[in-house]
Amino acid sequence: MDVLGVVQIIVELTAVLLLVRPVGGYVVGVFFKERSRLDALFGPIERGLYWAVGVDPSEDMSVGRYVLTLLLVNGLMIVIVMLILNTQGYLPLNPTAAANMPIDLAFNTAASFMTNTNWQSYAGETQASYLSQMIGITFLMFTSAATGMAVGAAFIRGFASRDPRPGFREINGIGNFYFDFVRVLTRVLIPFAIIVSILLLVQGVPQTLLGPLSYHTVEGSISTLYRGPVASLESIKHLGTNGGGFFAQNSAYPFENPTPLTNVIEIVAMLIIPISLLYTFGVMTGNTKEGWILIGTLTTIFIVLLSIGLLAESSNPALSNLAVNQSSGNLEGKEVRFGTDNSVMFTVSTTSTGTGSVNSMLDSYTAIGGAVPLFLLMIGSLFAGDGSGLLTVLMYVILAVFIAGLMVGRSPQYLGRKIESKEVKLTFLAFLVHPILILGFTAAGIVFATSSLLNPGFHGFTEMLYAFSSAAANNGSAFAGLSANTPFLNYTLGVTMLLGRYITFPLMLLVSDSFLHKKTTPYDAGTFRTDKWIFGLILIGVIIILGALTFFPVLVLGPLGEALI
């Protein structure tokens, strides 16, 4: 490990943690405060949008109506974007002459970006027009992140404190989807994305509608330099925990991530909103310590797994008997301008959130180095996506409280509300969705799509396992050794993404709605407090043990088996 690289990692984590409180507090104002100083700026725009759609944003929706509205709005956007991709060859703003996408690839792409996955079975610079990149893909990057944050806000309302606080809206239900969806777009994602876009532009990320450039190389041949509206996509790609790249090489490409400073900006951007929402949760439950315990617990797991990844990539055992200088670590598949340490940091950050962008090729990592991001995907990513991460985190919290209650022989309760049979069953169902999708579709892929594997043995199995783990976790990163653009994989990966998001959302919102209608009981001497570090240790154990028990056998067939041979 390089000392300078480690210092940069520390600076990045420190910057994120320093921003958690102001960003989390700002989100509290967006969703839960009655009035804001920004109402004069954003209010007219929001009221115009509500009027155009014909909805009453003050109306509380039932959980069923909230979910149905979400599904209808998201489904409509999938259809619209599929039509754009299917007809992009006939539409304007297509300087690269991108052909119409086949129906299977259009379905995979639209489902991928609407579910906040951003898995890409296509090369963006050649297979997607500028119109598709902007009105289709960048549009879904905003709306998928807004959907996740809207669900996160609805989820928080079920657990929020019922103590009347001046300046806060009264909570009588899980809220209104249109209200949450519009406000996160106008007050969070678009303003933040403009700021990040400007920072990236200053560092050299292009933003243009001009077509590709042809140039003569030193050897005298003619080559093509692709460009386009990159900065606007790149900013929401990380802020919205999306991850899809304008170029096939994603954030390893100089036009997406040209300097070490842009690498820092992108890492901070992808971590800040998911972690800050945990602080928002603590504020709204009336106990900020609750939020900080969750942040501290997940950050601890993050640091441990990051350390394992750094050690694994400090050298490549396959090259140990060759005259290869490995003082800079395992540089195969990594950009020299970032080095090994900041490549691993980027990888762990992108798989600890729902982002999925990459600045190095994961297929070139060592077996253990590749196992780290794979395990993060298998546990649903630590902080997961914007908003949707709250559902994943609280799923583990409820399971941890339930298990701890069984251990001490007391009825489990969380935030003063009893956890009963209904909540436990719904939470376990939500937990089981993930492994069923990963293991079931990986088995199908090994049987029916063996020809898509570019490597044999353990490593080839890991490529398939990683693809469906990424799809189920709505992450989108890939080992890149899999030829995924086939009808079978396009359809099965697309279905995995849809089920991974749209089954978990309703189940966990039902849990939140159940908590919403429970009476709060005061803490007493026998209450197991969840705002103490001892609970953080239990939560770490539950996450690691459940992940290991569920996926250890299949990991042995993949990266662990590769490491042992």
C-alpha positions as CSV (number, residue, x, y, z in Angstrom):
1,M,0.0,0.0,0.0
2,D,1.2,3.5,-0.9
3,V,1.3,6.0,2.0
4,L,0.0,8.8,-0.3
5,G,-2.8,6.6,-1.5
6,V,-3.8,5.8,2.1
7,V,-3.7,9.5,3.1
8,Q,-6.0,10.3,0.1
9,I,-8.5,7.6,1.2
10,I,-8.5,9.0,4.8
11,V,-9.2,12.5,3.3
12,E,-12.1,11.1,1.2
13,L,-13.7,9.4,4.2
14,T,-13.2,12.4,6.4
15,A,-14.8,14.7,3.7
16,V,-17.8,12.4,3.5
17,L,-18.3,12.3,7.3
18,L,-18.0,16.0,7.6
19,L,-20.7,16.5,5.0
20,V,-23.1,14.0,6.5
21,R,-24.7,16.4,9.0
22,P,-25.3,19.4,6.7
23,V,-26.6,17.2,3.8
24,G,-28.7,15.0,6.1
25,G,-30.1,18.1,7.8
26,Y,-30.9,19.6,4.5
27,V,-32.8,16.5,3.4
28,V,-34.8,16.7,6.7
29,G,-36.0,20.1,5.5
30,V,-36.8,18.9,2.0
31,F,-39.2,16.1,3.1
32,F,-40.3,16.9,6.6
33,K,-40.2,20.6,7.4
34,E,-43.3,22.7,6.9
35,R,-41.5,25.7,5.5
36,S,-38.1,26.4,4.1
37,R,-36.2,29.5,3.0
38,L,-35.9,27.8,-0.4
39,D,-39.7,27.7,-0.9
40,A,-39.7,31.0,-2.8
41,L,-37.2,29.6,-5.3
42,F,-38.5,26.0,-5.8
43,G,-42.2,26.4,-4.7
44,P,-43.5,27.9,-8.0
45,I,-41.7,25.2,-10.1
46,E,-43.1,22.4,-7.9
47,R,-46.7,23.8,-7.9
48,G,-46.5,24.0,-11.7
49,L,-45.5,20.4,-11.9
50,Y,-48.3,19.3,-9.5
51,W,-50.8,21.3,-11.6
52,A,-49.6,19.8,-14.8
53,V,-49.9,16.3,-13.5
54,G,-53.2,17.1,-11.8
55,V,-52.4,15.8,-8.3
56,D,-52.8,17.1,-4.8
57,P,-49.4,16.8,-3.1
58,S,-50.9,17.3,0.4
59,E,-53.0,14.1,0.2
60,D,-51.7,11.2,2.3
61,M,-51.6,7.9,0.3
62,S,-52.1,4.5,1.7
63,V,-49.2,2.2,1.4
64,G,-50.9,0.3,-1.4
65,R,-51.7,3.4,-3.3
66,Y,-48.1,4.7,-2.8
67,V,-46.6,1.5,-4.2
68,L,-49.1,1.4,-7.1
69,T,-48.4,5.0,-8.1
70,L,-44.7,4.3,-7.9
71,L,-45.0,1.2,-10.1
72,L,-47.2,3.0,-12.7
73,V,-44.9,6.0,-13.0
74,N,-41.8,3.9,-13.2
75,G,-43.4,1.5,-15.7
76,L,-44.5,4.4,-17.9
77,M,-40.9,5.7,-18.0
78,I,-39.6,2.3,-18.9
79,V,-41.9,2.1,-21.9
80,I,-41.0,5.6,-23.0
81,V,-37.3,5.0,-22.8
82,M,-37.6,1.6,-24.6
83,L,-39.4,3.4,-27.5
84,I,-36.6,6.0,-27.7
85,L,-33.9,3.3,-27.7
86,N,-35.8,1.2,-30.3
87,T,-36.1,4.2,-32.7
88,Q,-32.9,6.2,-31.9
89,G,-31.6,5.6,-35.4
90,Y,-34.5,7.7,-36.9
91,L,-34.3,10.4,-34.2
92,P,-32.2,13.6,-34.1
93,L,-29.0,14.2,-32.1
94,N,-27.4,11.1,-33.4
95,P,-24.0,12.2,-34.7
96,T,-22.5,8.7,-34.1
97,A,-25.1,7.1,-36.4
98,A,-26.1,4.7,-33.6
99,A,-28.5,2.0,-34.8
100,N,-31.8,1.2,-33.2
101,M,-31.3,-1.0,-30.2
102,P,-32.8,-4.6,-30.5
103,I,-35.8,-5.2,-28.2
104,D,-33.9,-7.4,-25.7
105,L,-31.1,-4.8,-25.3
106,A,-33.6,-1.9,-25.1
107,F,-35.6,-3.8,-22.4
108,N,-32.4,-4.6,-20.4
109,T,-31.2,-0.9,-20.7
110,A,-34.5,0.7,-19.7
111,A,-35.1,-1.8,-16.8
112,S,-31.5,-1.3,-15.7
113,F,-31.6,2.5,-15.5
114,M,-35.1,2.7,-14.1
115,T,-34.2,0.3,-11.2
116,N,-31.1,2.5,-10.4
117,T,-28.9,-0.5,-11.5
118,N,-27.3,0.9,-14.7
119,W,-25.9,-2.4,-15.9
120,Q,-24.7,-1.8,-19.4
121,S,-24.7,-4.5,-22.1
122,Y,-23.9,-1.8,-24.7
123,A,-21.1,0.6,-25.4
124,G,-22.5,4.1,-24.8
125,E,-20.3,6.0,-27.2
126,T,-21.2,3.9,-30.2
127,Q,-24.5,2.2,-29.5
128,A,-26.5,5.1,-27.9
129,S,-27.3,8.4,-29.6
130,Y,-26.9,11.8,-27.8
131,L,-30.7,11.9,-27.5
132,S,-30.8,8.5,-25.9
133,Q,-28.0,9.4,-23.5
134,M,-29.7,12.6,-22.4
135,I,-33.5,12.1,-22.7
136,G,-33.4,8.4,-22.0
137,I,-30.4,7.4,-19.8
138,T,-29.6,10.6,-17.9
139,F,-33.3,11.2,-17.5
140,L,-33.7,7.8,-15.8
141,M,-30.7,8.5,-13.7
142,F,-32.5,11.4,-12.1
143,T,-35.9,9.7,-11.8
144,S,-34.7,6.3,-10.5
145,A,-32.7,8.1,-7.8
146,A,-35.7,10.3,-7.0
147,T,-37.9,7.2,-6.8
148,G,-35.5,5.6,-4.3
149,M,-35.3,8.7,-2.1
150,A,-39.1,9.1,-2.2
151,V,-39.4,5.5,-0.9
152,G,-36.8,6.3,1.7
153,A,-38.8,9.3,2.9
154,A,-42.0,7.2,3.0
155,F,-40.1,4.5,4.9
156,I,-38.7,7.0,7.5
157,R,-42.3,8.3,8.3
158,G,-43.2,4.9,9.7
159,F,-40.4,5.1,12.2
160,A,-40.4,8.8,12.8
161,S,-41.0,10.3,16.3
162,R,-44.6,11.2,17.0
163,D,-43.6,14.0,19.4
164,P,-45.0,17.3,18.0
165,R,-42.1,19.5,17.0
166,P,-42.5,23.1,15.8
167,G,-41.9,23.6,12.1
168,F,-42.4,19.9,11.2
169,R,-45.3,18.5,9.2
170,E,-47.6,16.2,11.1
171,I,-47.1,12.6,10.2
172,N,-50.3,10.7,9.7
173,G,-49.2,8.3,7.0
174,I,-46.3,7.4,4.7
175,G,-46.9,10.5,2.6
176,N,-47.5,11.3,-1.1
177,F,-45.3,9.8,-3.8
178,Y,-45.7,12.8,-6.1
179,F,-44.7,15.2,-3.4
180,D,-41.6,13.2,-2.4
181,F,-40.7,12.5,-6.0
182,V,-40.9,16.1,-7.2
183,R,-39.2,17.7,-4.2
184,V,-36.2,15.4,-4.3
185,L,-35.7,16.3,-8.0
186,T,-36.1,20.0,-7.6
187,R,-34.3,20.5,-4.3
188,V,-31.7,17.7,-4.1
189,L,-30.7,15.9,-7.2
190,I,-30.8,18.7,-9.9
191,P,-29.1,21.4,-7.7
192,F,-26.4,19.0,-6.4
193,A,-25.8,17.7,-10.0
194,I,-25.3,21.2,-11.3
195,I,-22.6,21.8,-8.7
196,V,-20.8,18.5,-9.4
197,S,-21.1,19.0,-13.2
198,I,-19.4,22.4,-12.9
199,L,-16.6,20.9,-10.8
200,L,-16.1,18.1,-13.4
201,L,-16.2,20.6,-16.3
202,V,-13.4,22.6,-14.7
203,Q,-11.3,19.4,-14.5
204,G,-11.7,18.6,-18.2
205,V,-14.8,16.4,-18.5
206,P,-16.5,17.4,-21.8
207,Q,-20.0,18.7,-22.2
208,T,-20.9,19.2,-25.9
209,L,-23.4,18.2,-28.6
210,L,-20.7,18.2,-31.3
211,G,-20.0,14.8,-32.9
212,P,-16.9,12.6,-32.8
213,L,-13.5,13.9,-34.0
214,S,-11.3,12.2,-36.5
215,Y,-7.6,12.6,-36.0
216,H,-4.3,11.3,-37.4
217,T,-2.2,9.2,-35.0
218,V,1.6,9.3,-34.8
219,E,1.6,6.1,-36.9
220,G,-0.3,7.9,-39.7
221,S,-3.6,6.0,-39.3
222,I,-7.0,7.8,-38.7
223,S,-8.7,7.3,-35.4
224,T,-11.9,8.6,-33.8
225,L,-12.3,10.5,-30.6
226,Y,-15.7,10.2,-29.1
227,R,-17.2,13.0,-26.9
228,G,-20.6,14.3,-26.0
229,P,-22.7,15.6,-23.0
230,V,-20.6,13.7,-20.5
231,A,-20.4,16.0,-17.4
232,S,-24.1,16.2,-17.0
233,L,-24.4,12.4,-17.0
234,E,-21.3,11.9,-14.9
235,S,-22.6,14.1,-12.0
236,I,-25.9,12.4,-11.5
237,K,-24.3,9.0,-12.3
238,H,-22.6,9.3,-8.9
239,L,-24.9,11.5,-6.9
240,G,-27.8,9.3,-7.8
241,T,-25.9,6.1,-7.1
242,N,-26.5,5.1,-10.7
243,G,-23.1,4.1,-12.2
244,G,-23.7,3.8,-16.0
245,G,-21.0,5.4,-18.1
246,F,-21.2,7.5,-21.2
247,F,-18.3,5.4,-22.5
248,A,-17.8,1.7,-22.3
249,Q,-14.8,2.0,-20.0
250,N,-16.9,3.9,-17.5
251,S,-14.9,6.0,-15.0
252,A,-11.6,4.5,-16.1
253,Y,-12.0,6.6,-19.3
254,P,-10.2,9.9,-19.1
255,F,-13.2,11.9,-20.4
256,E,-15.3,10.6,-17.5
257,N,-12.6,10.7,-14.8
258,P,-9.6,12.6,-16.0
259,T,-7.6,13.5,-12.8
260,P,-7.0,12.3,-9.3
261,L,-9.2,15.2,-8.1
262,T,-12.2,14.1,-10.2
263,N,-11.7,10.6,-8.7
264,V,-12.1,12.1,-5.2
265,I,-15.1,14.1,-6.3
266,E,-16.8,11.0,-7.7
267,I,-16.1,8.9,-4.6
268,V,-17.5,11.6,-2.3
269,A,-20.5,12.1,-4.6
270,M,-21.5,8.4,-4.6
271,L,-21.1,8.1,-0.8
272,I,-22.6,11.3,0.5
273,I,-26.4,10.9,0.0
274,P,-26.8,7.3,1.1
275,I,-24.8,7.9,4.3
276,S,-26.5,11.3,5.0
277,L,-29.9,9.7,4.8
278,L,-28.9,7.6,7.9
279,Y,-28.4,10.9,9.8
280,T,-31.8,12.1,8.4
281,F,-33.3,8.9,9.8
282,G,-31.8,9.6,13.3
283,V,-33.1,13.2,13.3
284,M,-36.6,12.1,12.4
285,T,-36.7,9.3,15.0
286,G,-35.9,11.9,17.6
287,N,-32.5,10.3,18.4
288,T,-29.6,11.4,16.3
289,K,-27.4,8.8,18.1
290,E,-29.4,6.1,16.4
291,G,-28.3,7.5,13.0
292,W,-24.7,7.9,14.1
293,I,-24.6,4.3,15.4
294,L,-25.8,3.0,12.0
295,I,-23.3,5.2,10.2
296,G,-20.4,4.1,12.5
297,T,-21.4,0.4,12.2
298,L,-21.5,0.3,8.4
299,T,-18.4,2.5,8.1
300,T,-16.5,0.0,10.3
301,I,-17.5,-2.9,7.9
302,F,-16.5,-0.6,5.0
303,I,-13.1,0.0,6.4
304,V,-12.5,-3.7,7.2
305,L,-13.4,-4.8,3.7
306,L,-11.5,-2.0,2.2
307,S,-8.4,-3.1,4.1
308,I,-8.8,-6.7,2.9
309,G,-9.1,-5.4,-0.7
310,L,-6.0,-3.2,-0.3
311,L,-4.0,-6.1,1.1
312,A,-5.2,-8.4,-1.7
313,E,-4.3,-6.0,-4.4
314,S,-0.9,-5.1,-2.9
315,S,0.6,-7.9,-5.1
316,N,-0.6,-10.6,-7.5
317,P,0.4,-14.1,-6.4
318,A,0.3,-15.3,-10.1
319,L,3.2,-13.0,-10.8
320,S,5.3,-13.8,-7.8
321,N,7.7,-16.1,-9.7
322,L,8.2,-13.7,-12.5
323,A,10.6,-10.7,-12.7
324,V,7.8,-8.2,-12.3
325,N,8.1,-5.1,-10.1
326,Q,5.0,-5.1,-7.8
327,S,6.0,-2.3,-5.6
328,S,2.9,-0.3,-6.8
329,G,0.6,-3.3,-6.3
330,N,-1.4,-5.3,-8.8
331,L,-1.7,-2.8,-11.5
332,E,-3.2,-5.1,-14.1
333,G,-6.5,-3.5,-15.3
334,K,-5.9,-0.3,-13.2
335,E,-5.2,3.2,-14.3
336,V,-1.8,4.5,-13.3
337,R,-3.2,8.0,-12.7
338,F,-5.2,6.5,-9.8
339,G,-2.9,3.7,-8.6
340,T,-3.9,0.5,-6.8
341,D,-5.1,2.1,-3.6
342,N,-7.5,4.6,-5.1
343,S,-8.8,2.0,-7.6
344,V,-9.7,-0.3,-4.7
345,M,-11.2,2.6,-2.7
346,F,-13.4,3.4,-5.8
347,T,-14.4,-0.2,-6.1
348,V,-15.4,-0.7,-2.5
349,S,-17.2,2.7,-2.5
350,T,-19.2,1.8,-5.6
351,T,-20.2,-1.6,-4.3
352,S,-20.9,-0.3,-0.8
353,T,-23.5,1.9,-2.4
354,G,-25.8,1.2,-5.3
355,T,-23.6,3.0,-7.8
356,G,-21.7,0.4,-9.8
357,S,-19.4,2.7,-11.7
358,V,-15.8,1.5,-12.0
359,N,-12.4,3.1,-12.5
360,S,-10.6,-0.2,-13.0
361,M,-11.4,-3.6,-14.5
362,L,-12.6,-6.0,-11.8
363,D,-11.9,-9.0,-13.9
364,S,-8.2,-8.3,-13.4
365,Y,-8.4,-8.2,-9.6
366,T,-6.9,-11.1,-7.6
367,A,-9.3,-13.7,-6.3
368,I,-9.7,-12.2,-2.9
369,G,-9.6,-8.7,-4.2
370,G,-12.6,-9.6,-6.5
371,A,-14.4,-11.4,-3.6
372,V,-14.6,-8.1,-1.6
373,P,-17.0,-6.3,-4.0
374,L,-18.8,-9.5,-4.7
375,F,-19.5,-10.0,-1.0
376,L,-20.7,-6.4,-0.7
377,L,-23.2,-7.0,-3.4
378,M,-24.3,-10.3,-1.8
379,I,-25.2,-8.5,1.5
380,G,-27.2,-5.9,-0.6
381,S,-24.4,-3.3,-0.5
382,L,-23.7,-1.6,2.9
383,F,-25.3,1.8,2.3
384,A,-27.0,0.7,-1.0
385,G,-28.7,3.2,-3.3
386,D,-30.2,6.7,-2.5
387,G,-33.1,6.1,-0.3
388,S,-33.4,2.4,-1.0
389,G,-30.4,1.9,1.2
390,L,-32.5,2.8,4.2
391,L,-34.7,-0.2,3.5
392,T,-31.7,-2.5,3.3
393,V,-30.1,-1.2,6.4
394,L,-33.3,-1.3,8.5
395,M,-34.0,-4.8,7.2
396,Y,-30.8,-5.9,8.9
397,V,-31.5,-3.8,12.0
398,I,-34.9,-5.4,12.5
399,L,-33.4,-8.9,12.1
400,A,-30.6,-8.0,14.6
401,V,-33.2,-6.7,17.1
402,F,-35.3,-9.8,16.7
403,I,-32.3,-12.1,17.1
404,A,-31.0,-10.1,20.1
405,G,-34.5,-10.3,21.7
406,L,-34.5,-14.1,21.4
407,M,-31.0,-14.2,23.0
408,V,-32.0,-12.3,26.1
409,G,-35.5,-13.7,26.3
410,R,-37.4,-10.4,25.9
411,S,-40.0,-9.2,23.3
412,P,-38.0,-7.4,20.7
413,Q,-38.8,-3.7,20.2
414,Y,-37.3,-0.9,18.1
415,L,-37.6,2.8,18.7
416,G,-40.2,2.1,21.4
417,R,-42.4,-0.1,19.1
418,K,-42.7,-3.9,19.5
419,I,-41.5,-6.1,16.7
420,E,-44.1,-8.7,16.2
421,S,-44.8,-11.7,13.9
422,K,-46.0,-9.5,11.0
423,E,-42.9,-7.3,10.8
424,V,-40.5,-10.3,11.2
425,K,-42.2,-12.3,8.4
426,L,-42.2,-9.4,6.0
427,T,-38.6,-8.6,6.8
428,F,-37.5,-12.2,6.3
429,L,-39.3,-12.3,3.0
430,A,-37.5,-9.1,1.9
431,F,-34.2,-10.6,3.0
432,L,-34.8,-13.9,1.0
433,V,-35.6,-12.1,-2.2
434,H,-31.9,-11.3,-2.7
435,P,-30.3,-14.8,-2.4
436,I,-33.2,-16.4,-4.3
437,L,-32.6,-14.1,-7.3
438,I,-28.8,-14.4,-7.1
439,L,-28.5,-18.2,-6.7
440,G,-31.5,-19.1,-8.9
441,F,-30.5,-17.0,-11.9
442,T,-26.8,-17.8,-11.6
443,A,-27.7,-21.5,-11.8
444,A,-29.8,-20.8,-14.9
445,G,-27.0,-18.7,-16.4
446,I,-24.4,-21.4,-15.9
447,V,-26.7,-23.9,-17.7
448,F,-28.0,-21.8,-20.5
449,A,-25.4,-19.1,-21.1
450,T,-22.1,-20.9,-20.7
451,S,-20.9,-19.6,-24.1
452,S,-21.0,-16.1,-22.7
453,L,-18.2,-16.9,-20.2
454,L,-14.8,-15.7,-21.4
455,N,-12.8,-17.6,-18.7
456,P,-13.0,-21.2,-17.6
457,G,-13.3,-22.7,-14.1
458,F,-13.7,-20.8,-10.9
459,H,-13.1,-17.4,-12.5
460,G,-15.7,-18.0,-15.2
461,F,-18.2,-19.0,-12.5
462,T,-17.4,-15.8,-10.6
463,E,-18.2,-13.7,-13.7
464,M,-21.7,-15.1,-13.9
465,L,-22.2,-15.0,-10.2
466,Y,-21.1,-11.4,-10.0
467,A,-23.4,-10.4,-12.9
468,F,-26.6,-11.6,-11.1
469,S,-25.4,-10.4,-7.7
470,S,-24.9,-7.0,-9.2
471,A,-28.3,-7.1,-10.9
472,A,-30.2,-8.3,-7.8
473,A,-28.4,-5.6,-5.7
474,N,-29.3,-2.9,-8.3
475,N,-25.7,-2.0,-8.5
476,G,-24.6,-2.5,-12.1
477,S,-20.9,-3.1,-11.8
478,A,-19.5,-6.1,-13.7
479,F,-16.5,-8.3,-13.9
480,A,-16.4,-7.5,-17.6
481,G,-15.4,-11.0,-18.6
482,L,-18.9,-11.9,-19.5
483,S,-20.4,-11.4,-23.0
484,A,-23.7,-10.2,-21.6
485,N,-25.3,-8.8,-24.7
486,T,-27.3,-11.9,-25.6
487,P,-31.1,-12.3,-25.5
488,F,-31.0,-14.7,-22.6
489,L,-28.8,-12.6,-20.4
490,N,-30.5,-9.3,-21.4
491,Y,-33.9,-10.6,-20.4
492,T,-32.8,-12.6,-17.3
493,L,-30.6,-9.8,-15.9
494,G,-33.4,-7.3,-16.6
495,V,-36.0,-9.4,-14.8
496,T,-33.5,-9.8,-11.9
497,M,-33.1,-6.0,-11.6
498,L,-36.9,-5.4,-11.6
499,L,-37.7,-8.1,-9.0
500,G,-34.8,-7.0,-6.8
501,R,-36.2,-3.5,-6.5
502,Y,-39.9,-3.8,-6.9
503,I,-40.5,-6.8,-4.5
504,T,-38.3,-5.3,-1.8
505,F,-39.9,-1.9,-1.9
506,P,-43.5,-3.0,-1.1
507,L,-42.4,-5.5,1.5
508,M,-40.4,-3.0,3.5
509,L,-43.0,-0.2,3.1
510,L,-45.5,-2.6,4.6
511,V,-43.1,-3.0,7.6
512,S,-42.9,0.8,7.9
513,D,-46.6,1.2,7.7
514,S,-47.1,-1.4,10.4
515,F,-44.7,0.5,12.7
516,L,-46.5,3.7,11.9
517,H,-49.7,2.4,13.5
518,K,-48.0,0.9,16.6
519,K,-48.2,2.6,20.0
520,T,-44.9,3.8,21.4
521,T,-43.8,2.5,24.8
522,P,-41.3,4.3,26.9
523,Y,-37.8,2.9,27.5
524,D,-37.3,1.1,30.9
525,A,-34.4,-0.5,32.6
526,G,-34.9,-3.8,30.7
527,T,-35.0,-2.2,27.3
528,F,-32.3,-3.2,24.8
529,R,-31.1,0.1,23.5
530,T,-30.2,0.3,19.8
531,D,-28.4,3.6,20.1
532,K,-25.5,2.1,21.9
533,W,-22.3,0.7,20.4
534,I,-23.1,-2.8,21.7
535,F,-26.0,-2.9,19.3
536,G,-23.6,-1.8,16.6
537,L,-21.4,-4.9,17.3
538,I,-24.5,-7.1,17.2
539,L,-25.5,-5.6,13.9
540,I,-22.1,-6.2,12.4
541,G,-22.3,-9.8,13.5
542,V,-25.8,-10.3,12.0
543,I,-24.8,-8.8,8.6
544,I,-21.6,-10.8,8.3
545,I,-23.0,-14.1,9.6
546,L,-26.2,-14.0,7.5
547,G,-24.1,-13.1,4.4
548,A,-21.6,-15.9,5.1
549,L,-24.2,-18.5,5.9
550,T,-26.2,-17.7,2.8
551,F,-23.4,-17.3,0.2
552,F,-20.4,-19.2,1.6
553,P,-21.0,-22.4,-0.5
554,V,-21.3,-20.5,-3.7
555,L,-18.3,-18.3,-2.9
556,V,-16.3,-21.5,-2.6
557,L,-17.2,-22.3,-6.2
558,G,-16.0,-18.9,-7.2
559,P,-13.4,-16.5,-5.8
560,L,-12.5,-18.6,-2.7
561,G,-12.0,-21.7,-4.8
562,E,-9.8,-19.7,-7.2
563,A,-7.7,-18.3,-4.3
564,L,-7.1,-21.8,-2.9
565,I,-5.9,-23.5,-6.2
